[in-house]
Amino acid sequence: MRILAISHLFPHQKEPRYGIFAARQLEEMHKQGADITVIVPRVWCPGVLRTFNRWKKYDHESPLCTFEGLETFKVPVFWLPGNFYNRWSGLATFLALKEKALELHKNKAFDMIYATGFFPDGEAASRLARFLKVPAACLSIGVDVNITAHSSRRIYRHFVRTAKALDGLLACGQSVADVLKNVSGKNPLCVYGVLDTEIFKPIHDKIPLKKQLGLPLDKTIVIYAGYLLKSKGVYELVEAIERVRKQIPRIMLIMCGAGPEEDGLMKIIREKHLEQTVRLLGEIDPDHMCKWMQASDLFVLASYTEGMPNAVMEAMACGVPVVTTTVGGLPSAIGDCTGAILVPPRNVPLLVNAIYQILSDDQLMRTMQISARKKAEIRFSGSRNAQLILDYFSDILETKN
């Protein structure tokens, strides 16, 4: 099967974890036998705009990261600031990439178009499907359906039209799949894992790895991995760690990732004298992320909204217990797993109780470690989910033919 993937979510050298889940999923699909070409729309804006904080991250010239078996092409797309432009971003993306897509299609015809995210990729894929006369499917990553689609009535109506126009729909989590089914009348494929469970796996002795990473051996390590955004609950997490420290002084929070709240977090860390308790590591090379997970004792994510976060799956695959929130696809994916405790978002007292409950009970910790790994093996294996996607695409092609 020859697939044209459209993914603005794709790692590049300045942000190697940006869209890493999409790249890994496509890489796994290649390993399962698919021939995959990726067009990566990259936001273009005049250089003068990149002097402003909002636009600094948009550097369309940063080289893409490489992944096994994926042929990638960057296409610059002009972008305007503000949520209102999401109504037009798909059209702008289609116009920017259609000639390149046609050139590649003429050279070797595509069987399927696959978009990773509704805005802008989903609409671009649906337009390109009509242009090239091949079917198209789109994966919802969660934030596109839960947040972006609701930013205005016009954008919501546009999202519904796009969902109905696509031949296939995929969702990162059952709750997102339910939304897509309601608006489109189709039966979406619910998929999760995009990780290699042979790389993300438990280790029995954490001491050598802690030494290698420069982590104190006398600390219990709690890890967060993701962008430093307010919606990720990063301030609630730091507050919870401060409270838990009063009962468990050995606790240390490691925060892997960068983002707009970095300065705000550093200010709070200094004000509350948490320099020895909370450490901001910045961006971590995706190839090294497994080491930080393996060296940790507990993973915590306090998000207000999610699809199904890759970091949660990575932690569980490494046998690390998880505390997270009852949002997005998390309850349906891991709500039945004794390797995780879910609490309501924005509820610091319950977040504190969950963290303390695990770290103060060695037997509970061991039980959760085993359960987390088992759940990851069953549900989050990248190879398993890649095959599910390819089987789903095969069904679409059979129906179209």
C-alpha positions in Angstrom: 0.0 0.0 0.0 1.4 3.4 -1.0 0.4 6.2 1.4 0.7 9.9 1.1 0.8 11.3 4.7 0.1 15.0 5.4 1.5 16.0 8.8 2.3 19.5 10.0 3.1 17.6 13.2 6.5 16.3 12.4 9.8 16.6 14.3 12.5 18.9 13.1 16.0 19.6 14.4 15.0 22.6 16.5 12.0 20.7 18.1 12.8 17.0 17.8 9.8 16.0 20.0 7.3 18.1 18.0 4.9 15.6 16.5 7.1 12.6 17.5 4.0 10.4 17.9 3.0 11.0 14.3 6.5 10.2 12.9 6.8 7.1 15.0 3.3 5.9 13.9 4.3 6.4 10.2 7.6 4.6 10.8 5.8 1.6 12.3 3.4 1.5 9.4 6.4 1.4 7.1 7.8 -1.5 9.1 4.5 -3.3 8.6 5.0 -3.0 4.8 3.5 0.3 3.8 5.3 2.6 1.3 5.0 6.0 2.9 5.8 9.5 1.6 5.3 12.5 4.0 4.5 16.0 3.0 5.1 18.3 6.0 3.4 21.7 5.8 5.6 24.2 7.6 4.3 27.6 8.7 6.0 30.4 6.7 5.9 34.0 7.8 7.9 37.1 7.0 11.2 37.3 8.9 10.1 40.5 10.7 7.3 38.6 12.5 9.7 36.1 13.9 11.1 38.8 16.1 7.9 38.5 18.2 7.6 35.7 20.8 4.4 34.3 19.2 6.3 33.7 15.9 9.8 32.7 17.1 9.0 29.0 16.9 8.0 29.2 13.2 11.2 28.5 11.4 10.3 26.6 8.2 14.0 26.3 7.3 14.8 24.0 10.2 15.7 20.5 8.7 13.3 17.7 9.4 14.4 14.7 11.5 14.8 11.5 9.7 12.9 8.2 10.3 13.4 4.8 8.9 11.6 4.3 5.5 10.0 7.7 5.4 10.5 10.0 2.4 9.8 13.5 3.6 9.2 16.8 1.8 8.8 20.2 3.4 6.3 22.7 1.9 6.1 26.3 3.3 2.5 27.5 4.0 1.6 31.1 4.7 -0.1 31.4 8.0 -1.9 34.3 9.8 -2.1 34.6 13.6 -5.2 33.8 15.5 -7.7 31.0 15.8 -9.9 32.5 13.1 -7.4 31.4 10.5 -8.1 27.7 11.2 -11.1 28.2 9.0 -8.8 28.8 6.1 -5.6 26.9 7.1 -6.7 23.7 5.3 -7.3 25.4 2.1 -4.0 27.3 2.3 -2.2 24.0 3.0 -3.9 22.3 0.0 -3.0 25.1 -2.4 0.6 25.0 -1.1 1.2 21.3 -1.5 -1.1 20.1 -4.4 1.5 20.5 -7.1 4.1 18.6 -5.1 1.5 15.9 -4.3 0.5 15.7 -8.0 4.2 15.3 -9.1 4.7 12.5 -6.6 1.4 10.8 -7.5 2.3 10.9 -11.3 5.7 9.3 -10.5 4.1 6.5 -8.5 0.4 6.6 -7.7 -0.8 6.7 -4.1 -3.5 4.4 -2.8 -4.4 6.4 0.2 -4.0 9.9 1.8 -3.6 10.0 5.5 -3.7 13.2 7.6 -2.5 13.5 11.2 -4.8 16.2 12.7 -7.8 18.0 11.4 -6.3 21.5 11.4 -4.9 22.0 8.8 -4.1 18.5 7.6 -7.6 17.0 7.5 -9.2 19.5 5.2 -6.1 19.5 3.0 -6.3 15.7 2.7 -10.0 15.8 1.8 -9.4 18.4 -0.9 -6.4 16.5 -2.2 -8.4 13.3 -2.3 -10.8 14.9 -4.7 -7.9 16.4 -6.7 -6.0 13.1 -7.0 -9.1 10.8 -6.9 -7.9 8.6 -4.1 -9.5 8.1 -0.6 -8.4 10.0 2.4 -8.5 9.4 6.2 -7.7 11.7 9.1 -6.4 11.0 12.6 -7.8 13.2 15.4 -5.1 13.8 18.0 -7.6 15.1 20.6 -6.9 18.9 20.8 -8.2 19.4 17.3 -11.6 18.0 18.2 -11.8 19.0 21.9 -10.4 22.5 21.6 -9.7 23.9 18.1 -13.0 22.8 16.7 -14.9 24.7 19.4 -13.0 28.0 19.0 -16.0 29.4 17.0 -19.2 28.3 15.5 -17.8 28.8 12.0 -14.8 26.6 12.7 -17.0 23.9 14.3 -19.3 23.8 11.2 -16.2 23.6 9.1 -14.8 20.7 11.3 -18.1 18.8 10.8 -18.0 19.2 7.0 -14.4 18.0 6.9 -15.2 14.9 9.0 -18.1 14.0 6.7 -16.1 14.6 3.6 -13.3 12.1 4.6 -13.5 8.4 3.7 -12.0 7.3 7.1 -11.6 8.7 10.6 -9.2 7.6 13.3 -9.1 8.8 16.9 -6.5 8.8 19.7 -8.9 7.5 22.4 -12.5 6.4 22.6 -13.9 9.7 23.7 -12.6 11.4 20.6 -13.9 8.5 18.5 -17.4 9.0 20.0 -17.3 12.7 19.0 -16.3 11.8 15.5 -19.0 9.2 15.1 -21.6 11.6 16.3 -20.7 14.4 13.9 -19.9 12.2 10.8 -22.1 9.1 11.1 -19.0 7.0 10.4 -17.4 4.4 12.7 -13.9 5.7 13.5 -11.0 3.5 14.3 -9.7 4.0 17.9 -6.0 3.6 18.1 -3.4 4.3 20.7 0.2 3.2 20.8 2.9 4.6 18.6 5.9 3.3 20.6 8.4 0.5 20.5 7.8 -1.6 23.7 11.3 -3.2 23.2 12.9 0.3 23.6 10.5 1.6 26.3 10.7 -1.3 28.8 11.4 -1.6 32.5 14.8 -1.9 34.0 15.5 -3.7 37.3 18.3 -1.6 38.6 17.8 2.2 38.3 21.0 3.2 40.1 23.5 3.0 37.2 21.1 4.9 34.9 20.4 7.6 37.6 24.2 8.1 37.8 24.5 8.4 34.0 21.7 11.0 33.9 23.1 12.9 36.9 20.1 12.2 39.1 20.6 12.1 42.9 20.5 8.5 44.2 18.7 9.5 47.4 15.7 11.1 45.6 12.4 9.5 44.5 12.0 10.8 41.0 8.6 12.0 39.7 8.7 12.8 35.9 6.6 15.0 33.7 7.2 15.0 29.9 5.4 17.4 27.5 5.2 21.0 26.5 5.2 23.5 29.3 1.7 24.8 28.8 -0.8 26.0 31.4 -3.4 23.6 29.9 -1.0 20.7 30.8 -1.6 21.5 34.5 2.1 22.3 35.1 1.4 24.8 37.8 -1.0 22.4 39.6 1.7 19.8 39.4 4.4 22.0 40.9 2.0 22.9 43.7 1.2 19.3 44.3 4.9 18.4 44.5 5.5 21.2 47.0 2.7 19.8 49.3 3.9 16.2 49.0 7.4 17.3 49.9 6.2 18.1 53.4 5.5 14.4 53.9 8.1 12.9 51.6 11.1 15.2 51.6 13.0 12.9 49.2 10.7 13.7 46.3 12.1 15.4 43.2 10.2 16.5 40.1 11.9 16.3 36.7 10.1 18.3 34.0 11.1 17.3 30.4 10.1 19.8 27.8 10.0 23.4 26.8 7.2 25.9 26.3 5.8 29.4 27.1 5.4 28.7 30.8 9.1 28.0 31.4 9.7 31.5 32.8 6.6 31.4 34.9 7.6 28.0 36.4 11.1 29.2 37.1 9.7 32.2 39.0 7.5 30.0 41.2 10.4 27.5 41.8 12.5 30.4 43.1 9.8 32.0 45.1 8.9 28.7 46.8 12.6 27.7 47.2 12.0 24.5 45.2 15.4 24.6 43.4 16.4 21.3 45.0 13.0 19.7 44.4 11.9 20.7 40.9 14.3 20.6 37.9 13.4 21.9 34.4 15.4 20.0 31.8 14.2 21.6 28.6 13.8 19.6 25.4 15.0 16.0 25.6 16.2 14.1 22.5 13.5 11.6 21.7 16.1 8.8 21.4 17.0 9.5 25.1 13.4 9.8 26.5 13.3 6.1 27.4 16.2 6.6 29.8 14.5 9.3 31.7 11.3 7.3 32.0 13.2 4.2 33.1 15.1 6.1 35.7 11.9 7.5 37.2 9.6 6.2 40.0 6.3 7.9 39.0 4.9 9.8 36.0 2.4 12.6 36.6 0.4 14.5 34.0 -2.2 17.0 35.3 -3.7 18.2 31.9 -7.0 19.9 31.5 -7.6 18.2 28.1 -5.9 15.5 26.1 -6.3 12.9 23.4 -4.1 10.0 24.5 -0.7 11.4 25.4 2.3 9.5 24.1 4.2 10.3 27.3 1.7 8.3 29.4 2.1 5.3 27.1 5.9 5.6 27.3 5.9 5.7 31.1 3.6 2.7 31.4 5.7 0.7 28.9 8.7 1.4 31.1 6.8 0.0 34.1 6.4 3.4 35.7 3.1 4.0 37.6 1.0 6.9 36.3 -1.1 9.6 37.9 -3.1 11.6 35.4 -6.4 13.3 34.9 -9.9 12.1 33.8 -9.8 13.9 30.4 -9.9 12.9 26.8 -9.0 9.4 25.9 -7.3 8.6 29.3 -10.3 7.1 31.2 -11.2 4.7 28.4 -7.5 3.8 27.7 -6.2 3.3 31.2 -9.1 3.8 33.6 -9.4 0.0 34.1 -5.6 -0.4 34.7 -4.3 -0.7 38.3 -1.1 0.8 37.1 -2.6 4.2 37.0 -4.6 6.6 39.2 -6.9 9.2 37.5 -8.0 12.3 39.3 -10.2 15.3 38.1 -8.3 18.1 36.4 -7.5 21.3 38.4 -7.9 19.4 41.7 -4.6 19.8 43.6 -5.7 18.0 46.8 -6.7 14.8 45.0 -3.5 15.0 42.9 -1.5 15.3 46.1 -3.3 12.3 47.6 -2.7 10.1 44.6 1.0 10.9 44.4 1.4 10.4 48.2 -0.6 7.1 48.1 1.8 5.6 45.6 5.1 6.9 46.9 4.3 5.9 50.5 3.4 2.3 49.7 6.2 0.1 48.3 3.8 -2.8 47.7 1.4 -0.7 45.8 4.3 0.7 43.8 5.4 -2.8 42.8 1.9 -3.9 41.9 1.3 -0.8 39.7 4.7 -1.2 37.9 3.7 -4.7 36.8 0.2 -3.6 35.8 1.4 -0.6 33.8 3.7 -2.7 31.7 1.1 -5.3 31.0 -1.4 -2.7 29.8 1.3 -1.2 27.5 2.1 -4.5 26.0 -1.6 -5.3 25.3 -2.8 -1.9 24.1 0.0 0.5 23.2 2.4 -1.6 21.0 3.2 0.5 18.0 3.4 -2.5 15.7 0.0 -3.7 16.7 -1.7 -0.4 16.2 0.1 0.2 12.9 -1.3 -3.0 11.6 -4.8 -2.0 12.8 -4.5 1.2 10.8 -3.3 -0.5 7.6 -6.1 -3.1 7.9 -8.6 -0.2 8.3 -7.2 1.5 5.2 -7.5 -1.8 3.3 -11.1 -2.0 4.2 -11.6 1.6 2.9 -9.9 0.7 -0.4 -12.0 -2.4 -0.9 -15.2 -0.4 -0.3 -14.1 2.3 -2.7 -13.2 -0.2 -5.4 
